[in-house]
Amino acid sequence: MTPKLEHLVDLIFKKLKTNNNKKIFLEKENLNKFILSLFKEN
C-alpha cells in the first residue's frame, strides 16, 4: 500500500471512529481490505 493510500485510510478510520452520533464497530484491517478492494480492477 502506498503512503498516500495508507494516510487516506488513517483519515477515514479516525473520522468514522470519532462520529458520536452512531456507534461504529470497525477494525482498521477490515477498512484497509475494503478500500483496497475498491481500487482493484476486475
Secondary structure, 3 states (H helix, E strand, C coil): CCHHHHHHHHHHHHHHHCCCCCCCCCCHHHHHHHHHHHHCCC
